[in-house]
Amino acid sequence: MRRAHTVEQVRTAEEAAFAVTPDGALMQRAAAGLATALADLLGHVYGARVLLVVGAGNNGGDTLHAGARLARRGAAVDCVLLSPDRTHHGGLAALRAAGGRVVQTPGPSYDVAVDGIVGIGGSGPLRPEAAALVGSLSHLTWVAVDTPSGVGVDGGLVDGPHVAADLTVTFGTHKPVHLVDPGARACGVVHLVDLGLDLPPAPVEALQEHDVAALLPQPAPAAHKYTRGVVGVRAGSADYRGAGVLSVSGAACGLAGMVRFVPAGSLEEAAPVIALVQAAHPEAVVGTGRVQAWVVGSGGGDSSAEQLRAALADDVPVVVDADALSVLEECGGVAGRPAVLTPHAGELARMTGVPREEVEADQLGSARRAAARFGCVVMLKSRHTVVAHPDGRVRVTTVGPPWLATAGAGDVLGGLVGALLAAGLSAYDAASVGSWVHGAAAALARPEGPVSAAEVARAIPELCARLLREGP
């Protein structure tokens, strides 16, 4: 599990560590990890040209001590001090003693620029002087120290000039900004340096491969299709026939024992949709009956309210997707039962009455507020999908190629989450595992893209087989 702790949690852990470690030991560990990461990025140290952009405080101290280590190995290290009166004195002395130079104006070319401007205690965008300097060096490869300066640490907010890093070297633990967009986009690749901190449970997590393998449902030796769970799918309409097929495709991934498809309207009216579903999945059963979870909404059109009410009448866990999201409150909501809502930013904006831009700018906060408001798990679909529990816990999915942004992919995801619910996972686990498997299946189906929604669905069983074979 990749765990992301808040600034307050990290500071508390660091204070406890300071009390039992020699003075400056944590900074030296951080500096050593940063210097090693820089050396790996450069490929060589001797003769490399390194620019340090240094602000006040310990973040600048980490940067200066790392620069000193590189200078002692033969790198040419220049340093620009943005707050000369508040520069970390020990770090600056170490850099100068190793042969590093303080310069007023950076030279014409460097192999890498290191962002030591603001640490985790900073807030808001870069100040004008720093923003101008960073902007003039935008052609360089940037490495951020702990977090990119100018980006919100706890919420991943970006509101003005900031460093866009190619690599971020963070210390002790990940922070929410490393996982949550839009801030995560400014981090580039994130490298963690372990400082041995004693940390509490993290409010934001990202499942890793072994976590997903441990959570995947597996049948008991004496299992049959009903004990493994029946997932019901109410999706598709005369106008959106393919949505029913793709929803069933996600549900028919093999993680549940059976799929039951219930079309809108009479069987005669739904005959074209039924024919498509049965042609793609002859094992799916058409018609009402007992289920352990419902998936409702993909391509439902005008029938969405009717389909959602019918699903809610069963009093079983439910996945509310696509068109059904717009009629959720009209149908009485889902509070009191295990449920997963699966909006993208535009849908969540309509559900909560805020501009889409606000949702996209604060994805972590938007998902958390929606989960609390609707009393269920909310899966805000995006590049890094945010799964929020009503109690404030969050899991972020960081796998999945950009090619996954394709028509029908959400229909497959809804069906997959429904299968996991029917198989017995909690709504929080079903949503976070389903999101991870969905993204990883897209990468497996076509690592370099493009990939279609149907290909993603077909890749899910093979991906799950690999996870189960390798084990947690």
Residue pairs with C-beta under 8 A, 6 or more apart in sequence:
1 205
1 206
1 207
1 208
1 211
2 174
2 179
2 205
2 206
2 207
2 208
2 398
3 173
3 174
3 199
3 201
3 202
3 204
3 205
4 173
4 174
4 175
4 176
4 178
4 179
4 202
4 203
4 204
4 205
4 206
4 396
5 13
5 173
5 174
5 175
5 199
5 200
5 202
5 203
6 153
6 154
6 175
6 176
6 203
7 120
7 121
7 153
7 154
7 175
9 199
9 200
9 202
10 120
10 172
10 173
10 175
10 197
10 199
11 120
11 121
13 172
13 173
13 197
13 198
13 199
13 200
14 26
14 172
14 197
16 197
16 198
17 26
17 195
17 196
17 197
17 198
18 26
24 90
26 195
27 58
27 61
27 62
27 65
27 91
28 65
29 171
29 193
29 195
29 196
30 62
30 65
30 66
30 171
30 193
30 195
31 61
31 62
31 65
31 66
31 68
31 69
31 91
32 66
32 69
33 169
33 171
33 193
33 194
34 62
34 63
34 66
34 114
34 143
34 145
34 169
34 193
35 66
35 67
35 69
35 70
37 143
37 167
37 169
37 191
37 193
38 50
38 66
38 70
38 112
38 114
38 143
38 169
39 45
39 70
39 73
41 112
41 141
41 143
41 167
42 48
42 50
42 111
42 112
45 70
45 73
45 74
45 75
46 73
46 74
46 75
47 74
47 75
47 76
48 70
48 74
48 75
48 76
48 111
48 112
49 75
49 76
49 78
49 107
49 109
49 110
49 111
50 67
50 70
50 75
50 76
50 77
50 78
50 110
50 111
50 112
50 114
51 77
51 78
51 79
51 80
51 106
51 107
51 110
51 112
51 113
51 114
51 137
51 140
52 63
52 64
52 67
52 77
52 78
52 79
52 80
52 95
52 100
52 113
52 114
52 116
53 79
53 80
53 82
53 113
53 114
53 115
53 116
53 117
53 130
53 133
53 134
53 137
54 60
54 63
54 64
54 79
54 80
54 81
54 82
54 87
54 116
54 117
55 82
55 83
55 86
55 116
55 117
55 118
55 119
55 130
55 149
56 82
56 83
56 86
56 87
56 88
57 86
57 88
57 119
57 121
58 88
58 119
59 116
59 117
59 118
59 119
59 120
59 145
59 146
60 83
60 87
60 88
60 91
60 116
60 117
60 119
61 88
61 90
61 91
62 91
62 116
62 145
62 146
62 171
63 91
63 114
63 116
63 145
64 79
64 87
64 88
64 91
64 92
64 94
64 95
64 100
64 116
65 90
65 91
65 94
65 95
66 114
66 145
67 77
67 79
67 95
67 98
67 100
67 114
68 77
68 91
68 94
68 95
68 97
68 98
68 100
69 98
70 77
71 77
71 95
71 98
71 99
71 100
72 98
72 99
77 95
77 98
77 99
77 100
77 101
78 100
78 101
78 102
78 103
78 106
78 107
78 110
79 92
79 95
79 100
79 101
79 102
79 103
80 102
80 103
80 104
80 106
80 133
81 87
81 92
81 102
82 117
82 129
82 130
82 133
92 102
95 102
96 102
106 133
106 137
110 140
111 141
112 140
112 141
112 142
112 143
113 137
113 140
113 141
113 142
113 143
114 142
114 143
114 145
115 134
115 142
115 143
115 144
115 145
115 148
115 149
115 163
115 165
116 145
117 126
117 130
117 134
117 149
117 150
117 163
118 126
118 149
118 150
119 145
119 146
119 147
120 146
120 147
120 153
120 175
122 149
122 150
122 153
123 152
124 150
124 159
124 160
125 131
125 150
125 159
125 160
125 161
125 162
126 134
126 149
126 150
126 160
126 161
126 162
126 163
130 149
130 150
130 161
131 150
131 160
131 161
134 149
134 161
134 163
135 161
138 164
141 166
141 167
142 148
142 163
142 164
142 165
142 166
142 167
142 188
143 165
143 166
143 167
143 168
143 169
144 163
144 165
144 167
144 168
144 169
144 186
144 187
144 188
145 169
146 168
146 169
146 170
146 171
146 175
147 153
147 168
147 170
147 175
147 177
147 178
147 187
148 162
148 163
148 164
148 165
148 168
148 177
148 183
148 186
148 187
149 162
149 163
150 158
150 160
150 161
150 162
150 163
151 157
151 158
151 162
151 163
151 177
151 183
151 186
151 187
152 158
152 159
152 177
152 183
153 175
153 176
153 177
154 175
154 176
154 177
155 176
155 177
155 180
155 183
155 362
155 364
155 365
156 176
156 177
156 179
156 180
156 181
156 182
156 183
156 184
156 363
156 364
157 182
157 183
157 361
157 362
158 182
158 183
158 186
158 361
159 361
162 186
163 186
164 185
164 186
164 188
165 186
165 187
165 188
166 188
166 189
167 188
167 189
167 190
167 191
168 178
168 187
168 188
168 189
168 190
168 191
169 191
169 193
170 178
170 190
170 191
170 192
170 193
171 192
171 193
171 195
172 193
172 194
172 195
172 197
172 199
173 192
173 197
173 199
173 202
174 190
174 192
174 206
176 183
176 203
176 204
176 364
177 183
177 184
177 186
177 187
178 184
178 187
178 190
179 204
179 206
179 384
179 396
179 398
180 204
180 363
180 364
180 384
180 386
180 396
181 363
181 382
181 383
181 384
182 360
182 361
182 363
184 384
184 398
185 383
203 392
203 393
203 394
204 364
204 394
204 395
204 396
205 393
205 394
205 395
205 396
206 395
206 396
206 397
206 398
207 215
207 395
207 397
207 432
207 433
207 436
209 440
209 467
209 470
210 471
210 472
211 472
212 433
212 436
212 437
212 440
212 467
213 467
213 468
213 470
213 471
213 472
214 472
215 425
215 429
215 433
216 255
216 433
216 464
216 467
216 468
217 228
217 229
217 255
217 256
217 420
217 423
217 424
217 425
218 468
219 227
219 228
219 257
220 227
223 257
224 257
225 257
225 258
226 257
226 258
227 257
228 256
228 257
228 258
228 423
229 256
229 257
229 258
229 292
229 293
229 419
229 421
229 422
229 423
229 424
230 256
230 257
230 258
230 259
230 260
230 289
230 290
230 291
230 292
230 422
231 251
231 256
231 258
231 259
231 260
231 291
231 292
231 293
231 294
231 295
231 415
231 418
231 419
231 421
231 422
232 259
232 260
232 261
232 262
232 289
232 291
232 293
232 294
232 295
232 311
232 314
232 418
233 244
233 247
233 248
233 251
233 259
233 260
233 261
233 262
233 284
233 294
233 295
233 415
233 418
234 262
234 263
234 264
234 294
234 295
234 296
234 297
234 300
234 307
234 308
234 310
234 311
235 243
235 244
235 247
235 248
235 295
235 296
235 297
235 298
235 299
235 300
235 307
235 321
235 411
235 414
235 415
236 242
236 243
236 244
236 245
236 247
236 263
236 264
236 273
236 277
236 298
236 299
236 300
237 243
237 244
237 264
237 273
237 299
237 300
237 301
237 302
237 303
238 265
238 269
238 270
238 272
238 273
238 301
239 299
239 301
240 298
240 299
240 300
240 301
241 272
241 273
241 276
241 299
242 276
242 299
242 408
242 411
243 298
243 299
243 300
243 322
243 408
243 411
244 261
244 263
244 273
244 276
244 277
244 298
244 299
245 276
245 277
245 280
245 281
246 298
246 408
246 411
246 412
246 415
246 453
246 454
246 457
247 295
247 298
247 299
247 321
247 411
247 412
247 414
247 415
248 259
248 261
248 277
248 280
248 281
248 284
248 415
249 280
249 281
249 411
249 412
249 415
249 453
249 454
249 457
249 458
250 411
250 412
250 413
250 414
250 415
250 416
250 417
250 418
250 419
250 438
250 457
250 460
251 259
251 295
251 415
251 416
251 418
251 419
252 259
252 281
252 283
252 284
252 415
252 419
252 457
253 415
253 416
253 419
253 457
253 460
253 461
253 464
254 460
254 461
254 464
255 416
255 419
255 420
255 423
255 464
256 292
256 418
256 419
256 420
256 422
256 423
257 422
257 423
258 283
258 285
259 281
259 283
259 284
259 285
259 419
260 284
260 285
260 286
260 287
260 288
260 289
260 291
261 274
261 277
261 284
261 285
261 286
262 286
262 287
262 288
262 307
262 310
263 270
263 273
263 274
263 277
263 286
264 270
264 300
264 301
264 303
264 306
264 307
265 303
267 274
267 286
274 286
277 284
277 286
278 284
278 286
291 314
291 316
291 422
292 316
292 317
292 421
292 422
292 423
292 424
293 316
293 317
293 318
293 319
293 418
293 419
293 421
293 422
294 311
294 314
294 316
294 317
294 318
294 319
294 418
295 318
295 319
295 321
295 414
295 415
295 417
295 418
296 304
296 307
296 308
296 311
296 318
296 319
296 320
296 321
296 324
297 304
297 307
297 308
297 320
297 321
297 322
297 323
297 324
297 325
297 414
298 321
298 322
298 323
298 410
298 411
298 414
298 415
299 322
299 323
299 411
300 307
300 308
300 322
300 323
300 324
301 323
304 322
304 323
304 324
304 326
304 327
305 324
305 327
305 330
305 331
307 324
308 320
308 324
308 327
308 328
308 331
309 331
311 318
312 318
312 331
312 332
312 334
312 337
315 337
316 337
317 337
317 338
317 339
317 340
317 421
317 422
317 427
317 430
318 334
318 337
318 338
318 339
318 340
318 421
319 339
319 340
319 342
319 414
319 417
319 418
319 421
320 328
320 334
320 339
320 340
320 341
320 342
321 342
321 410
321 411
321 414
322 342
322 347
322 410
322 411
322 414
325 341
325 342
325 343
325 347
325 350
325 351
326 347
326 350
326 351
328 334
328 341
328 351
328 374
333 374
333 375
334 341
334 374
334 375
334 376
335 374
335 375
335 376
336 375
337 376
338 376
338 377
338 421
338 426
338 427
339 376
339 377
339 427
340 376
340 377
340 378
340 379
340 417
340 421
340 427
340 430
340 431
341 351
341 370
341 374
341 376
341 377
341 378
341 379
342 379
342 381
342 410
342 413
342 414
342 417
342 431
343 351
343 370
343 378
343 379
343 380
343 381
344 380
344 381
344 382
344 410
345 356
345 359
345 360
345 363
345 366
345 380
345 382
346 356
348 359
348 366
348 367
348 370
348 378
348 380
349 355
349 356
349 358
349 359
351 370
352 359
352 366
352 369
352 370
352 373
354 366
358 366
359 366
359 380
360 382
363 380
363 382
363 384
363 386
364 386
364 388
364 394
366 380
367 378
367 379
367 380
367 386
367 387
367 388
367 394
368 388
368 392
368 394
370 378
370 380
370 388
371 377
371 378
371 388
371 389
371 390
372 390
372 392
375 390
376 390
376 427
377 387
377 388
377 389
377 390
377 427
377 428
377 431
378 387
378 388
379 385
379 386
379 387
379 388
379 417
379 431
379 435
380 386
380 387
380 388
381 410
381 413
381 435
383 400
383 402
384 396
384 397
384 398
385 396
385 397
385 400
385 435
385 439
386 394
386 395
386 396
387 394
387 395
387 396
387 397
387 428
387 431
387 432
387 435
388 394
389 428
393 428
395 428
395 432
397 432
397 435
397 436
397 439
399 436
399 439
399 440
399 443
400 438
400 439
400 440
400 442
400 443
401 439
401 442
401 443
401 447
401 449
401 451
402 449
403 442
403 446
403 449
403 450
403 451
404 438
404 439
404 442
404 451
404 456
406 450
406 451
406 452
406 453
407 453
408 452
408 453
408 454
409 438
409 442
409 453
409 456
411 453
412 438
412 453
412 454
412 456
412 457
413 434
413 435
413 438
415 457
416 434
416 437
416 438
416 457
416 460
417 430
417 431
417 434
417 435
420 429
420 430
420 433
420 434
421 427
421 430
425 433
437 460
437 463
437 464
438 456
438 460
440 463
441 456
441 457
441 459
441 460
441 463
442 451
442 455
442 456
442 459
444 459
444 462
444 463
445 451
445 455
445 456
445 458
445 459
446 455
